[in-house]
Amino acid sequence: MAHYKPILDETPLVSEGTSFKEITEIVSRVTEQKAPRLWWILFVLSVSGTGILGGTIGYLLWTGIGVWGNNSPVAWAWDITNFVWWIGIGHAGTLISAVLYLFRQYWRTAINRFSEAMTIFAVICALLFPTIHTGRPWFIYYPLPIPNQMNMWPNFKSPLLWDVFAVSTYFTVSLLFWYVGLVPDFATLRDRAKNKIRKWIYGFVALGWRGSNRHWSNYERAYLILAALSTPLVLSVHSVVSFDFATSVEPGWHTTIFPPYFVAGAVFSGFAMVMTLLLIARTVYGMHDLVRIRHLELMNKIMLTTGTLVGYAYGMEFLIAWYSGNPYEKYVFINRATGDYWWAYWSMISCNVISPQLFWFKKIRRSIPAMFVISIVINIGMWFERFVIIVTSLHNDYLPSAWGNFTPTLFDITTFLGSLGLFFTAFLLFLRWMPMIAIAEVKMVIPQADPHHHPEGDDHGHDHDDEDEEDGHADLEPALAEE
Amino acid sequence: MTKRQAYDLPEAPDRPAIWRTLEEKNDPGKRAREAVEETGVQLGSLLPSDSLVGRRSFFKVTGATAAAVGLSGCLRRPAEQILPYSRAPEYTLPGISLHYATSMSHRGDAVGLLVESHEGRPTKIEGNPDHPRSAGATDAAIQGRILDLYDNDRSGQVTNGESDASWSDWDTFWREKATALERAGGRGLRVLAAPSDSPSFLRARAALIARFPEARVHHYAPVGYDNIREGTRLAFGAYLTPQVNYENAKRVVALDSDFLSGEPGAIVAARAFADARRVRSASDDMNRLYVVEGTLTVTGMNADHRLRLAPSKVDGYLRALAKHIGAAPNVPMPPAVTRAVASAEAPAGVPEAWIAKVADDLLQHRGESVITVGHRQPPHVHALAHAINMALGNAGPVVGFYPAADPEETAGIAELVEAMNEGDVSTLVILGGNPVYDAPADLGFAAALERVEATVHLADRPDETSAACMWHLPMTHELESWGDHRAADGTVSIQQPLIAPIRGGRSAAEVLAQMGGIRGWRGYHLVRGTMRAGVGPDLLDRLWRRSLHRGVVIGLPRLRPRTPPLADADVATALGEAPAAGEGWEAVFLPSYQVFDGSQANNAWLLEMPDPVTKIVWDNAAYVSPASAESLGVSNGDMLTIAAEGGEVSVPAFVLPGHADEVVTLPLGFGRTAAGSQGDGVGFDVYPLRTSDAMGFRTGVSVRAGSGTHTLVQTQDHHSMEGRPLAIDATLEEYKERPDFTQWPDHGGEPTPSLGPLWTQVDYSQPRQPAHGGTSYSLMPEDNQPRPDAPPRYKWGYVIDLTTCTGCSACVVACQAENNITTVGKRQVQLGREMHWMRLDRYFVGDDEANPQVALQPVGCQHCEEAPCENVCPVNATAHSPEGLNDMAYNRCIGTRYCMNNCPYKVRRFNFLDYYGDIPQTRRMQFNPNVTVRMRGVMEKCSYCVQRIQAARIEARRRTTVDEQGEISETRITAADVVPACAQACPSQAITFGDLNDTGSEVHRLAHLDRRYSLLAQVGTQPRTTYLGKLRNPNSEMV
């Protein structure tokens, strides 16, 4: 990784004076000390949510998906809404990790680990839904191209099959990307470990990382390749998810704007979710030096951009519905805004289009309470967006005789809340046991990482702390920087 | 029935012992003994007592039971042994269904049936195309009768008071009773039965009266046709059955008459009426239907002109019409009747055109028009209609009169209750029916019943009346017992049983014959005896088998319709004496389209069949017009209290466009308390409001908003087409102007655009299929050259004529019976999860909200050539067959429901829950073995009855021959070989199925008519189902 050089008087990405050691200390201690009380409270809540999810899924598998409110014509409802929502949230991870990496956006280092973890957990939650929403989940392997005695292939024309490939590819690459990034940091934790079990476990997952030049060289290559691999995925996953709708014949779904519109929406919601999580973790664990207001402001700018893009897409859909002269299409859109589900539509508009516009104001862009609230509002809005697209298109389509409405049941709600529980459980465990900020990467962007940086009082490179192995590989960095 | 013993397997010869465990080797008999003990749990009493004694064996048995219980949870299929036939019963080939001709008495007429039987169990009722009257058609209620056969709530137990008894107890009781009664000449003996058209029943009745001269047989049916009967007696002095040849009627005026679905002979009428509007080209003519009615009925939905009028005012309307017609020159109106209607004024609110223009139209169509009056109207209205029909020269070509099946004057339930109250009745035998539930409320039947010493009720289930009677005798189903029925035109058909009574029982005719002392009272002998009397003993044996085979008794003299002279003075007197129409609100008692009078109230198919008019399921409601609802301040589901002298009912309101103001329609047959597991507590009982002098409608009722609400569930919530070209209609004149009006749905705009796909499509019109079967397109270009030996290709298609579809919903239930479609119950329908493969869309059209026109459209799977559902299924569970059918592979389906979303017609049905659950054994007997019973989580939809296509294919292959040169002469499947269930049942023959590749076929001809169209053609799905645009024939002078 090349080094970050601040342009002119740009604010540094890490609070001035933060040393390599401090960075290691700030991040690593979270996994070494006792968990704070707030962590336990959140963990208990999340695990309860996971339990509710388990119970709901058990009941669902036993009884059939009729326990949800899905019906004819609304055959997909909260199940696929949740799926698309979670996939969308899972989007920011790769964008931050890969795209921003390739574009040399160094500020990503403070948030990439976070967002990658969020991606993994969100995709797990997302994958849950297509699995349990099928009528016979015990045959969920049918869409996989497994040679079988029936001589049957899956239907390669079906967007659902494309989904299977797109999402599983995305999950695999994201997992690898995340894990590769974690290896040097696991090694740091291993080296700091004070008991055998920790040493053994972190040693195992660190894959024998010793911080040699060769290791770093391979690491950087792998990271770059994975970044290049996952960059198209950022665009493809949500485009493919949008094909579920775009390739259908349903008015309100059958539209070419969906791929870019879905990608923009996904980035939008992903950033919002990263923001929500980051603000909590930053406050709880005191990461102010590493995650600075500047990072948050940059993220808010991205949300402002994508939110505006999404708003443009909403407007464009209406325009095309009118311009196409297709009466069915026109009806669906008028029905969205004024029909039985008008409240969902206007919730979506106010949350997704109006609320991010507040980020035009620098004060709001830099206000932590404001951005926290807006990030949650955006996530709610993005959930409504998927609900609006799915339910309002289906409930009144071609034949008025077949029209019908959808009402969620208790189990729709518990499945959704339960998936949040699962997500937060996984995320809290991640916070507790893994370095939540990429230690090695952050070190590369601090001023001291520049070989020509010799400010006064900087003791880097002179003061060897025998107990801290970490400094050892910090020493190697100038050499790497030559690449 | 064979008395052959079950085949015993011979003892296995000595051979080396086969053992699985050492324990077993040492004690080879152990497993066999344990097996015996295991079955001993179920059949304990059959085993020698010592096999169950002792601690060890007790524990073995309980252990085995526990193991069996445990195992049954894991095993997918329980281990059951079957034995093949060692000598098969005659004609029974496993997998090959047999059809037996039988018949059924249905709403005042006999219907010829062909019943499909699989290995001895009847599974599906179809019409008998050879029956001269019903000609193969059925309706929803008949389709539902097969489910009644396997109803688990039917009784099989004779009871006497609180205790169980047997048939021999009853026989003994009756023998003793009869002796006592004979001494008294039968004094005190009364029988109550439904009016019957069965010659055997009438013979038994005569025998009873001969044996007990003082006894009387009373007839009562909650929905009876006494008014029609009395109308003919008033007009002609004899009981006759009017018979309208609608195919000859160019103008039909239906007065409170639901002749297409609710009157006697509706099945025949629907077909004949449709025959007169089967427009095939712009030069064809079609009939015109005027309907005057209070509630919106199936007939009203098909009207070209419809007048909303309270039923009590129909009398006044007909008088005004009669006056107008009588005033025309050269109309031989009988003088006394003319005088009687001379001062008639049209009721308030009837537009002048409805008298003058309708009369003119009728006058212009003398001898080819008809005025038909419904069963709710009093006899004098019927008599007046007969008089007008005769004056217009319609009697003969259009209306004929046959002698009534029961020519005698009979006593009704009112006379019976009177006698009961006076203590004249010591023994009352009720044969069928449920008078405690459905007798007129003013009679107090239940109270009077308590005064009778001995009460006997023959019924198919222990219902409300059985509970109030001393004896309950189980009654057989039509498919379990012998019988005979005389149709309105005098055709007698035999009802032959297809199965031995599942729960035992006797038919009403049998019990009556037994009481009458007929020696051969068992059904078979009774029916044969009746036929012997008809055809003579010499011909009996020769004709019997042929009659059974055809389903119609051969050798009886054919009746000719006649028109006796009109009793002018009597009719005029009756017209003069008739009370004037009442004021204020009136209540109309409508036989429910679902459960009729309540006799089929436990039939889940019928309860879940959407009412053809309101689309309500699992309920009845009080229908009111939009204006009345507004004045009452109620909307759908708000409770209404309808009160009249002596009774009050609370029924939820339902706002029905097209309903007359200040009229409330109350469908009968709901609110049963002892119907069974399905029907109990469904809907609201409105019989308490019905009195013996107001069986059809009751004037002077008070209607007010009650308290509370009730959830009414409809399968269709939205009743406007939203201006979309779905059920496309035009008037006959518009059609003549632009025969392809369906292609121009917005009248003068662009023709419906339809884009083809980007890929090369398979041409299903090729006579032979290509080498590689054929989905509609493929990722790989494939060789479409047909193999020289490829089998002939068919291109199946439907044509549905919206002009002749009446919306009666027979197809919905027929499809349910054929395809093992489950019912889901009210709550699931409310959630939008009904499973019907065929649904009948009903739209209100026109500007007048109070009296809209109706467009009906049956919609099942359209079997699109470019099916949107197929593309999106990730697992290929729904795919194109080589013949272009859109097939479902249930065991491949994982239930993503994507296909359901992507179906623009929303005809796919998903098993959201395990709707069938644990199916009782008797219920399972109904299942069509050629159709998979779907499990939960699986998508299903109309298959075009692919099992019937396959059966026809097998038959055609079987007939295909190879001659000596090796030349194959193939037998093609013809349209007659494959008739899907819906097309088979359709009384008006609106559905045509066949091979679109066969240019000579009817379906090919219809699919190329000028008014054809595809539903949602612009989506590009290219459906195989073609609709023919609906034609209306309004009177240009009345528009």
Interface residues (C-beta under 8 A of the other chain):
Chain A: T63 G64 I65 G66 V67 G69 N70 N71 S72 P73 V74 A75 W76 P130 H133 T134 G135 R136 P137 F139 I140 Y142 P143 M152 W153 P154 N155 F156 K157 S158 P159 L160 L161 V164 D244 T247 S248 V249 E250 P327 Y328 Y331 L394 N396 D397 Y398 L399 P400 S401 A402 W403 G404 N405
Chain B: Q716 D717 H718 H719 S720 M721 E722 G723 R724 L726 L779 Q828 L831 G832 R833 E834 R839 D841 R842 Y843 Q857 V859 P868 E870 N871 V872 C873 P874 V875 N876 R892 C893 I894 G895 T896 R897 Y898 M900 N901 N902 P904 Y905 K906 R908 R909 F910 N911 F912 L913 D914 M935 R936 G937 V938 M939 L1016 V1019 G1020 T1021
